[in-house]
Amino acid sequence: MYSKRTVHVFDCFSCAIHRMAPICEHCRVQIIGQGVEVEGHWFCGAHCARAEGKTGVVDRV
């Protein structure tokens, strides 16, 4: 059966980040590693999620 997965090949990690990392919907930074997803929206941390009016979001470290 044919798979619809997309395959990406990068020369370096920074190129992969530039292309693939989600972007915080509040501060617009690229999210590398931990991020917070709330109701289908991505944020770099709980602070940015709360700044956008999302409630009940807590960073875990």
Distance bins in CASP14 RR format, pairs under 12 A and 6 or more apart:
PFRMAT RR
TARGET T0000
AUTHOR 0000-0000-0000
RMODE 2
METHOD distances of the structure
MODEL  1
6 19 0 0 0 0 0 1 0 0 0 0 0
6 20 0 0 0 0 0 1 0 0 0 0 0
8 15 0 0 0 0 1 0 0 0 0 0 0
8 16 1 0 0 1 0 0 0 0 0 0 0
8 17 0 0 0 0 0 1 0 0 0 0 0
8 18 0 0 0 0 0 1 0 0 0 0 0
8 19 1 0 0 1 0 0 0 0 0 0 0
8 20 1 0 0 1 0 0 0 0 0 0 0
9 15 0 0 0 0 1 0 0 0 0 0 0
9 16 0 0 0 0 1 0 0 0 0 0 0
9 19 0 0 0 0 0 1 0 0 0 0 0
9 20 0 0 0 0 0 1 0 0 0 0 0
10 16 1 0 1 0 0 0 0 0 0 0 0
10 17 0 0 0 0 1 0 0 0 0 0 0
10 18 0 0 0 0 1 0 0 0 0 0 0
10 19 1 0 0 1 0 0 0 0 0 0 0
10 20 0 0 0 0 1 0 0 0 0 0 0
10 21 0 0 0 0 0 1 0 0 0 0 0
11 18 0 0 0 0 0 1 0 0 0 0 0
11 19 0 0 0 0 0 1 0 0 0 0 0
12 18 0 0 0 0 1 0 0 0 0 0 0
12 19 0 0 0 0 0 1 0 0 0 0 0
13 19 0 0 0 0 0 1 0 0 0 0 0
13 20 0 0 0 0 0 1 0 0 0 0 0
13 21 0 0 0 0 0 1 0 0 0 0 0
13 32 0 0 0 0 1 0 0 0 0 0 0
14 20 0 0 0 0 0 1 0 0 0 0 0
14 21 0 0 0 0 0 1 0 0 0 0 0
14 30 0 0 0 0 0 1 0 0 0 0 0
14 32 0 0 0 0 1 0 0 0 0 0 0
15 21 0 0 0 0 0 1 0 0 0 0 0
16 30 0 0 0 0 0 1 0 0 0 0 0
16 32 0 0 0 0 0 1 0 0 0 0 0
17 23 0 0 0 0 0 1 0 0 0 0 0
17 29 0 0 0 0 0 1 0 0 0 0 0
17 30 1 0 0 1 0 0 0 0 0 0 0
17 31 0 0 0 0 1 0 0 0 0 0 0
17 32 1 0 1 0 0 0 0 0 0 0 0
17 33 0 0 0 0 1 0 0 0 0 0 0
18 30 1 0 0 1 0 0 0 0 0 0 0
18 32 0 0 0 0 0 1 0 0 0 0 0
19 30 0 0 0 0 0 1 0 0 0 0 0
20 30 0 0 0 0 1 0 0 0 0 0 0
20 31 0 0 0 0 0 1 0 0 0 0 0
20 32 0 0 0 0 0 1 0 0 0 0 0
20 33 0 0 0 0 0 1 0 0 0 0 0
21 28 0 0 0 0 0 1 0 0 0 0 0
21 29 0 0 0 0 1 0 0 0 0 0 0
21 30 1 0 1 0 0 0 0 0 0 0 0
21 31 1 0 1 0 0 0 0 0 0 0 0
21 32 1 0 1 0 0 0 0 0 0 0 0
21 33 0 0 0 0 1 0 0 0 0 0 0
21 34 0 0 0 0 0 1 0 0 0 0 0
21 35 0 0 0 0 0 1 0 0 0 0 0
21 42 0 0 0 0 1 0 0 0 0 0 0
21 44 0 0 0 0 0 1 0 0 0 0 0
22 28 0 0 0 0 0 1 0 0 0 0 0
22 29 0 0 0 0 0 1 0 0 0 0 0
22 30 1 0 0 1 0 0 0 0 0 0 0
22 31 1 0 1 0 0 0 0 0 0 0 0
22 32 0 0 0 0 1 0 0 0 0 0 0
22 33 0 0 0 0 1 0 0 0 0 0 0
22 34 0 0 0 0 0 1 0 0 0 0 0
22 35 1 0 0 1 0 0 0 0 0 0 0
22 36 0 0 0 0 0 1 0 0 0 0 0
22 37 0 0 0 0 1 0 0 0 0 0 0
22 40 0 0 0 0 0 1 0 0 0 0 0
22 41 0 0 0 0 1 0 0 0 0 0 0
22 42 1 0 1 0 0 0 0 0 0 0 0
22 43 0 0 0 0 1 0 0 0 0 0 0
22 44 0 0 0 0 1 0 0 0 0 0 0
22 45 0 0 0 0 0 1 0 0 0 0 0
23 29 1 0 0 1 0 0 0 0 0 0 0
23 30 1 0 1 0 0 0 0 0 0 0 0
23 31 1 0 0 1 0 0 0 0 0 0 0
23 32 0 0 0 0 0 1 0 0 0 0 0
23 35 0 0 0 0 0 1 0 0 0 0 0
23 41 0 0 0 0 0 1 0 0 0 0 0
23 42 1 0 0 1 0 0 0 0 0 0 0
23 43 0 0 0 0 1 0 0 0 0 0 0
23 44 0 0 0 0 1 0 0 0 0 0 0
23 48 0 0 0 0 0 1 0 0 0 0 0
24 30 1 0 0 1 0 0 0 0 0 0 0
24 31 1 0 1 0 0 0 0 0 0 0 0
24 32 0 0 0 0 0 1 0 0 0 0 0
24 34 0 0 0 0 0 1 0 0 0 0 0
24 35 0 0 0 0 1 0 0 0 0 0 0
24 36 0 0 0 0 1 0 0 0 0 0 0
24 37 0 0 0 0 0 1 0 0 0 0 0
24 38 0 0 0 0 0 1 0 0 0 0 0
24 41 0 0 0 0 1 0 0 0 0 0 0
24 42 1 0 0 1 0 0 0 0 0 0 0
24 43 1 0 1 0 0 0 0 0 0 0 0
24 44 1 0 1 0 0 0 0 0 0 0 0
24 45 1 0 0 1 0 0 0 0 0 0 0
24 46 0 0 0 0 0 1 0 0 0 0 0
24 47 0 0 0 0 0 1 0 0 0 0 0
24 48 1 0 1 0 0 0 0 0 0 0 0
24 49 0 0 0 0 1 0 0 0 0 0 0
24 51 0 0 0 0 0 1 0 0 0 0 0
24 52 0 0 0 0 1 0 0 0 0 0 0
25 31 0 0 0 0 1 0 0 0 0 0 0
25 35 0 0 0 0 0 1 0 0 0 0 0
25 36 0 0 0 0 0 1 0 0 0 0 0
25 37 0 0 0 0 0 1 0 0 0 0 0
25 38 0 0 0 0 1 0 0 0 0 0 0
25 39 0 0 0 0 0 1 0 0 0 0 0
25 40 0 0 0 0 1 0 0 0 0 0 0
25 41 1 0 1 0 0 0 0 0 0 0 0
25 42 1 0 0 1 0 0 0 0 0 0 0
25 43 1 0 0 1 0 0 0 0 0 0 0
25 44 0 0 0 0 1 0 0 0 0 0 0
25 45 0 0 0 0 0 1 0 0 0 0 0
25 48 1 0 0 1 0 0 0 0 0 0 0
25 49 0 0 0 0 1 0 0 0 0 0 0
25 51 0 0 0 0 0 1 0 0 0 0 0
25 52 1 0 0 1 0 0 0 0 0 0 0
25 53 0 0 0 0 0 1 0 0 0 0 0
25 54 0 0 0 0 1 0 0 0 0 0 0
26 35 0 0 0 0 0 1 0 0 0 0 0
26 36 0 0 0 0 0 1 0 0 0 0 0
26 38 0 0 0 0 0 1 0 0 0 0 0
26 41 0 0 0 0 1 0 0 0 0 0 0
26 42 0 0 0 0 1 0 0 0 0 0 0
26 43 1 0 1 0 0 0 0 0 0 0 0
26 44 1 0 0 1 0 0 0 0 0 0 0
26 45 0 0 0 0 1 0 0 0 0 0 0
26 46 0 0 0 0 0 1 0 0 0 0 0
26 47 0 0 0 0 1 0 0 0 0 0 0
26 48 1 1 0 0 0 0 0 0 0 0 0
26 49 1 0 0 1 0 0 0 0 0 0 0
26 50 0 0 0 0 1 0 0 0 0 0 0
26 51 1 0 1 0 0 0 0 0 0 0 0
26 52 1 0 1 0 0 0 0 0 0 0 0
26 53 0 0 0 0 1 0 0 0 0 0 0
26 54 0 0 0 0 1 0 0 0 0 0 0
26 57 0 0 0 0 0 1 0 0 0 0 0
27 42 0 0 0 0 0 1 0 0 0 0 0
27 43 0 0 0 0 1 0 0 0 0 0 0
27 44 1 0 0 1 0 0 0 0 0 0 0
27 45 0 0 0 0 1 0 0 0 0 0 0
27 47 0 0 0 0 1 0 0 0 0 0 0
27 48 1 0 1 0 0 0 0 0 0 0 0
27 49 0 0 0 0 0 1 0 0 0 0 0
27 51 0 0 0 0 1 0 0 0 0 0 0
27 52 0 0 0 0 1 0 0 0 0 0 0
28 42 0 0 0 0 0 1 0 0 0 0 0
28 43 0 0 0 0 0 1 0 0 0 0 0
28 44 0 0 0 0 1 0 0 0 0 0 0
28 48 0 0 0 0 1 0 0 0 0 0 0
29 35 0 0 0 0 0 1 0 0 0 0 0
29 42 0 0 0 0 0 1 0 0 0 0 0
29 43 0 0 0 0 1 0 0 0 0 0 0
29 44 1 0 1 0 0 0 0 0 0 0 0
29 45 0 0 0 0 1 0 0 0 0 0 0
29 47 0 0 0 0 0 1 0 0 0 0 0
29 48 0 0 0 0 1 0 0 0 0 0 0
30 42 0 0 0 0 0 1 0 0 0 0 0
30 44 0 0 0 0 1 0 0 0 0 0 0
31 37 0 0 0 0 1 0 0 0 0 0 0
31 41 0 0 0 0 0 1 0 0 0 0 0
31 42 1 0 0 1 0 0 0 0 0 0 0
31 43 1 0 0 1 0 0 0 0 0 0 0
31 44 1 0 1 0 0 0 0 0 0 0 0
31 45 0 0 0 0 1 0 0 0 0 0 0
31 48 0 0 0 0 1 0 0 0 0 0 0
31 49 0 0 0 0 0 1 0 0 0 0 0
32 44 0 0 0 0 1 0 0 0 0 0 0
33 42 0 0 0 0 0 1 0 0 0 0 0
33 44 0 0 0 0 1 0 0 0 0 0 0
33 45 0 0 0 0 0 1 0 0 0 0 0
34 42 0 0 0 0 0 1 0 0 0 0 0
34 43 0 0 0 0 0 1 0 0 0 0 0
34 44 0 0 0 0 1 0 0 0 0 0 0
34 45 1 0 0 1 0 0 0 0 0 0 0
34 46 0 0 0 0 0 1 0 0 0 0 0
34 59 0 0 0 0 1 0 0 0 0 0 0
34 60 0 0 0 0 1 0 0 0 0 0 0
34 61 0 0 0 0 1 0 0 0 0 0 0
35 41 0 0 0 0 0 1 0 0 0 0 0
35 42 1 0 0 1 0 0 0 0 0 0 0
35 43 1 0 0 1 0 0 0 0 0 0 0
35 44 1 0 0 1 0 0 0 0 0 0 0
35 45 1 0 1 0 0 0 0 0 0 0 0
35 46 0 0 0 0 1 0 0 0 0 0 0
35 47 0 0 0 0 0 1 0 0 0 0 0
35 48 0 0 0 0 1 0 0 0 0 0 0
35 49 0 0 0 0 1 0 0 0 0 0 0
35 57 0 0 0 0 0 1 0 0 0 0 0
35 59 0 0 0 0 1 0 0 0 0 0 0
35 60 0 0 0 0 0 1 0 0 0 0 0
35 61 0 0 0 0 0 1 0 0 0 0 0
36 42 1 0 0 1 0 0 0 0 0 0 0
36 43 1 0 1 0 0 0 0 0 0 0 0
36 44 1 0 0 1 0 0 0 0 0 0 0
36 45 1 0 1 0 0 0 0 0 0 0 0
36 46 1 0 1 0 0 0 0 0 0 0 0
36 47 0 0 0 0 1 0 0 0 0 0 0
36 48 1 0 0 1 0 0 0 0 0 0 0
36 49 1 0 1 0 0 0 0 0 0 0 0
36 50 0 0 0 0 1 0 0 0 0 0 0
36 51 0 0 0 0 0 1 0 0 0 0 0
36 52 0 0 0 0 0 1 0 0 0 0 0
36 54 0 0 0 0 1 0 0 0 0 0 0
36 56 0 0 0 0 0 1 0 0 0 0 0
36 57 1 0 1 0 0 0 0 0 0 0 0
36 58 0 0 0 0 1 0 0 0 0 0 0
36 59 1 0 0 1 0 0 0 0 0 0 0
36 60 0 0 0 0 1 0 0 0 0 0 0
37 43 1 0 0 1 0 0 0 0 0 0 0
37 44 0 0 0 0 0 1 0 0 0 0 0
37 45 0 0 0 0 0 1 0 0 0 0 0
37 46 0 0 0 0 0 1 0 0 0 0 0
37 48 0 0 0 0 0 1 0 0 0 0 0
37 49 0 0 0 0 1 0 0 0 0 0 0
37 54 0 0 0 0 0 1 0 0 0 0 0
37 57 0 0 0 0 1 0 0 0 0 0 0
38 44 0 0 0 0 0 1 0 0 0 0 0
38 45 0 0 0 0 1 0 0 0 0 0 0
38 46 0 0 0 0 1 0 0 0 0 0 0
38 48 0 0 0 0 1 0 0 0 0 0 0
38 49 1 0 1 0 0 0 0 0 0 0 0
38 50 0 0 0 0 1 0 0 0 0 0 0
38 51 0 0 0 0 0 1 0 0 0 0 0
38 52 0 0 0 0 1 0 0 0 0 0 0
38 53 0 0 0 0 1 0 0 0 0 0 0
38 54 1 0 1 0 0 0 0 0 0 0 0
38 55 0 0 0 0 1 0 0 0 0 0 0
38 56 0 0 0 0 1 0 0 0 0 0 0
38 57 1 0 1 0 0 0 0 0 0 0 0
38 58 0 0 0 0 0 1 0 0 0 0 0
39 49 0 0 0 0 1 0 0 0 0 0 0
39 52 0 0 0 0 0 1 0 0 0 0 0
39 53 0 0 0 0 0 1 0 0 0 0 0
39 54 1 0 0 1 0 0 0 0 0 0 0
39 55 0 0 0 0 0 1 0 0 0 0 0
39 56 0 0 0 0 0 1 0 0 0 0 0
39 57 0 0 0 0 0 1 0 0 0 0 0
40 49 0 0 0 0 0 1 0 0 0 0 0
40 52 0 0 0 0 0 1 0 0 0 0 0
40 54 0 0 0 0 0 1 0 0 0 0 0
41 48 0 0 0 0 1 0 0 0 0 0 0
41 49 1 0 0 1 0 0 0 0 0 0 0
41 52 1 0 0 1 0 0 0 0 0 0 0
41 53 0 0 0 0 0 1 0 0 0 0 0
41 54 1 0 0 1 0 0 0 0 0 0 0
41 57 0 0 0 0 0 1 0 0 0 0 0
42 48 0 0 0 0 1 0 0 0 0 0 0
42 49 0 0 0 0 1 0 0 0 0 0 0
42 52 0 0 0 0 0 1 0 0 0 0 0
42 54 0 0 0 0 0 1 0 0 0 0 0
42 57 0 0 0 0 0 1 0 0 0 0 0
43 49 1 0 1 0 0 0 0 0 0 0 0
43 50 0 0 0 0 1 0 0 0 0 0 0
43 51 0 0 0 0 1 0 0 0 0 0 0
43 52 1 0 0 1 0 0 0 0 0 0 0
43 53 0 0 0 0 0 1 0 0 0 0 0
43 54 1 0 0 1 0 0 0 0 0 0 0
43 57 1 0 0 1 0 0 0 0 0 0 0
43 59 0 0 0 0 0 1 0 0 0 0 0
44 51 0 0 0 0 0 1 0 0 0 0 0
44 52 0 0 0 0 0 1 0 0 0 0 0
44 57 0 0 0 0 0 1 0 0 0 0 0
44 59 0 0 0 0 1 0 0 0 0 0 0
45 51 0 0 0 0 1 0 0 0 0 0 0
45 52 0 0 0 0 0 1 0 0 0 0 0
45 54 0 0 0 0 0 1 0 0 0 0 0
45 57 1 0 0 1 0 0 0 0 0 0 0
45 58 0 0 0 0 1 0 0 0 0 0 0
45 59 1 0 1 0 0 0 0 0 0 0 0
45 60 0 0 0 0 0 1 0 0 0 0 0
45 61 0 0 0 0 0 1 0 0 0 0 0
46 52 0 0 0 0 0 1 0 0 0 0 0
46 53 0 0 0 0 0 1 0 0 0 0 0
46 54 0 0 0 0 1 0 0 0 0 0 0
46 55 0 0 0 0 0 1 0 0 0 0 0
46 56 0 0 0 0 1 0 0 0 0 0 0
46 57 1 0 1 0 0 0 0 0 0 0 0
46 58 1 0 1 0 0 0 0 0 0 0 0
46 59 1 0 1 0 0 0 0 0 0 0 0
46 60 0 0 0 0 1 0 0 0 0 0 0
46 61 0 0 0 0 0 1 0 0 0 0 0
47 53 0 0 0 0 0 1 0 0 0 0 0
47 54 0 0 0 0 0 1 0 0 0 0 0
47 57 0 0 0 0 1 0 0 0 0 0 0
47 58 0 0 0 0 0 1 0 0 0 0 0
47 59 1 0 0 1 0 0 0 0 0 0 0
48 54 0 0 0 0 1 0 0 0 0 0 0
48 57 0 0 0 0 1 0 0 0 0 0 0
48 59 0 0 0 0 0 1 0 0 0 0 0
49 55 0 0 0 0 1 0 0 0 0 0 0
49 56 0 0 0 0 1 0 0 0 0 0 0
49 57 1 0 1 0 0 0 0 0 0 0 0
49 58 0 0 0 0 1 0 0 0 0 0 0
49 59 0 0 0 0 1 0 0 0 0 0 0
50 56 0 0 0 0 1 0 0 0 0 0 0
50 57 1 0 0 1 0 0 0 0 0 0 0
50 58 0 0 0 0 1 0 0 0 0 0 0
50 59 0 0 0 0 0 1 0 0 0 0 0
51 57 0 0 0 0 0 1 0 0 0 0 0
END
